[in-house]
């Protein structure tokens, strides 16, 4: 089903450690509006799309989100590479370090672990695509909030790339949503419970 190209979608080469920024960026790995939630949401929802177009779009975007997880993981790893225990403590990451060492573990910026409750799959294509549009807008907003917290061009460039992909995904979902509303959403206002 997938062909994996062993390269990042956008090159990442961060030269300066910034553990505090890593603590915040990790939310796009395992937080409620992050790439893991998006990937799981879309790949789960694709099975109940009413046509091949919807299934293909959710597969394509869900797969791309896996690539974005890889990018976010690379950013966090490069921001923390070679950190000392003193630097870990100064960044407020000693709890994370205690549980996970230097490994990447899906949490949000507050250290709350990933949960499947972060994504929805209703089986209703219109409801699910509306959820997906909202998810892309929330992810875009988080990337913008992260970008507000740094002036390091090595961090800003990949965050800007990822932000732009959220906008593109939103547009693709919006197009599908409008099509599905016309084709499949025929509310029955006379129906009782």
Protein Blocks (a to p, Z undefined) as FASTA:
>chain_A
ZZcddbdfbdcddfbdcfklmmmmmmmmmmmklmklmmmmmmmmmmmpcbfklmmmmmmm
mmmmmmmmmmmmmmmmmmmgopafklmmmnopmmmmmmnomadcdddfkopacdfklpcc
ehpaklmmmmmmmmmmmmmmmmmmmmmmpcbfklmmmmmmmmmmmmmmmmmmmmmmmmmm
mmmmccdfkbgZZ
